[in-house]
Amino acid sequence: MVETLWAPWRMEYILSPKSGDGCVFCLPENHLGPLPSRLVLCSDKLVFLVMNRYPYNNAHLLAAPRRHVATLSEATSEERGALIDLVARATDVLTKYCHPDGFNIGINQGLVAGAGVADHLHMHVTPRFNGDTNYMTVLGETRVIPEHILKTYEKLLGLFS
């Protein structure tokens, strides 16, 4: 039997120009603040916060240093501190926004550790809800994201301003 999963938001990605050059996390050098075209919620001179385009759960965020470094030890102590502070802020905002029952917060450092982008350090901030791993995920091998990513971005942007 053929299963159908309707995902119209993917068309933007499918039709967008592809470039094999550059890092998906690296931001324009002098840009500070939000960047809607890249789903960046906030950024400063050291770190930034972006929505995950391929989320595990609704409002799955990624925090990263602006500087292109692959490991925690390559980041300066100032960058590491700013990264943790940003993750703490993200959990506070997400708590107000969607009232999760908990969070998964972590770093996949290195390709074999599961890092989809192994050469730019980033931290996952994933809100978790009782029942978010249910029969759809277990039996249907399908994640259900209840809100369009751009709608979530609009709502979160106001909370990070």
C-alpha positions as CSV (number, residue, x, y, z in Angstrom):
1,M,0.0,0.0,0.0
2,V,1.3,3.5,-0.9
3,E,1.3,6.0,2.0
4,T,1.0,9.7,1.4
5,L,2.4,12.4,3.6
6,W,1.4,15.9,2.5
7,A,4.3,18.3,3.1
8,P,3.7,21.5,1.0
9,W,6.4,23.5,2.8
10,R,9.0,21.3,1.2
11,M,8.4,22.7,-2.2
12,E,10.3,25.9,-1.3
13,Y,13.4,23.7,-0.6
14,I,12.9,21.5,-3.7
15,L,12.7,24.6,-6.0
16,S,15.4,26.6,-4.3
17,P,18.8,27.0,-6.0
18,K,21.3,24.5,-4.5
19,S,24.9,25.4,-3.8
20,G,27.5,22.9,-2.7
21,D,29.6,25.8,-1.4
22,G,29.7,27.1,2.1
23,C,28.3,26.1,5.4
24,V,24.5,26.1,6.1
25,F,25.2,27.6,9.5
26,C,27.6,30.4,8.6
27,L,25.7,33.7,8.6
28,P,26.6,36.9,6.7
29,E,29.6,38.4,8.4
30,N,28.1,41.7,9.6
31,H,24.5,40.7,10.1
32,L,23.2,40.9,13.6
33,G,19.6,40.1,14.8
34,P,17.0,38.0,13.1
35,L,17.2,36.7,9.6
36,P,13.9,35.4,8.4
37,S,15.1,33.9,5.1
38,R,17.4,31.6,7.1
39,L,14.9,31.1,10.1
40,V,17.4,32.8,12.4
41,L,15.5,34.0,15.5
42,C,18.4,36.1,17.0
43,S,22.1,36.6,16.7
44,D,24.8,38.6,18.2
45,K,28.6,38.9,17.7
46,L,29.3,35.4,19.2
47,V,26.2,33.1,18.7
48,F,22.9,32.7,17.0
49,L,19.7,30.7,17.3
50,V,17.9,29.2,14.3
51,M,15.0,26.9,13.7
52,N,15.8,23.4,12.6
53,R,14.4,23.0,9.0
54,Y,14.2,19.3,9.6
55,P,12.8,19.2,13.2
56,Y,12.4,16.2,15.5
57,N,9.5,18.1,17.1
58,N,7.7,21.4,16.7
59,A,9.9,24.4,17.7
60,H,13.2,22.4,17.5
61,L,15.9,25.0,17.7
62,L,19.7,25.0,17.0
63,A,22.1,27.3,18.8
64,A,25.6,27.8,17.3
65,P,28.6,30.0,17.5
66,R,28.9,32.5,14.6
67,R,32.5,31.5,14.1
68,H,33.0,28.3,12.0
69,V,34.3,25.8,14.5
70,A,33.7,22.1,14.6
71,T,34.2,21.2,18.3
72,L,33.7,22.5,21.8
73,S,37.4,22.7,22.3
74,E,37.9,24.9,19.2
75,A,35.3,27.4,20.6
76,T,36.7,30.0,22.9
77,S,35.5,30.0,26.5
78,E,33.5,33.2,25.7
79,E,31.8,31.5,22.8
80,R,31.0,28.4,25.0
81,G,29.5,30.6,27.7
82,A,27.4,32.6,25.2
83,L,26.2,29.3,23.6
84,I,25.0,28.0,27.0
85,D,23.4,31.3,27.9
86,L,21.6,31.3,24.5
87,V,20.4,27.7,25.1
88,A,19.1,28.7,28.6
89,R,17.2,31.7,27.0
90,A,15.8,29.4,24.3
91,T,14.4,27.0,26.9
92,D,12.8,29.9,28.8
93,V,11.2,31.2,25.6
94,L,10.0,27.8,24.5
95,T,8.5,27.2,28.0
96,K,6.4,30.3,27.6
97,Y,5.6,29.5,24.0
98,C,4.6,25.9,24.0
99,H,4.7,24.6,27.6
100,P,6.8,21.5,27.0
101,D,7.0,18.7,29.6
102,G,10.8,18.7,29.1
103,F,13.7,19.3,26.7
104,N,16.3,17.3,24.9
105,I,19.4,19.5,24.8
106,G,22.5,18.2,23.2
107,I,25.5,18.2,20.8
108,N,26.3,15.6,18.2
109,Q,30.0,16.3,17.7
110,G,31.5,14.5,14.7
111,L,29.9,12.7,11.8
112,V,29.8,9.3,13.5
113,A,28.0,10.9,16.5
114,G,25.1,11.8,14.2
115,A,26.1,15.4,13.4
116,G,24.3,16.3,10.1
117,V,26.7,19.3,9.8
118,A,29.9,17.9,11.4
119,D,32.1,20.9,10.7
120,H,30.0,23.7,12.5
121,L,29.4,23.1,16.2
122,H,25.7,23.5,17.1
123,M,23.4,22.5,20.0
124,H,19.9,21.1,19.7
125,V,17.1,22.5,21.9
126,T,14.1,20.2,21.4
127,P,11.0,20.7,23.4
128,R,9.4,17.4,24.4
129,F,5.8,16.6,25.3
130,N,4.2,13.6,27.0
131,G,3.0,11.4,24.2
132,D,5.1,13.0,21.4
133,T,6.6,9.6,20.7
134,N,3.4,7.7,19.9
135,Y,2.2,5.1,17.5
136,M,2.8,7.4,14.5
137,T,6.5,7.5,15.3
138,V,6.9,3.9,16.5
139,L,4.7,2.1,14.0
140,G,4.3,4.5,11.1
141,E,7.9,5.7,11.3
142,T,6.4,9.2,10.8
143,R,6.9,12.4,12.9
144,V,3.9,14.7,13.2
145,I,4.8,18.4,13.4
146,P,1.5,20.1,14.3
147,E,2.3,23.6,13.0
148,H,3.8,25.0,9.8
149,I,7.5,26.0,10.4
150,L,7.0,29.6,9.2
151,K,4.0,30.1,11.5
152,T,6.1,28.8,14.4
153,Y,8.9,31.2,13.3
154,E,6.6,34.2,13.3
155,K,5.4,33.4,16.8
156,L,8.9,32.7,18.2
157,L,10.4,35.8,16.6
158,G,8.2,38.0,18.7
159,L,9.3,36.3,21.9
160,F,13.0,36.7,21.0
161,S,12.8,40.4,20.1
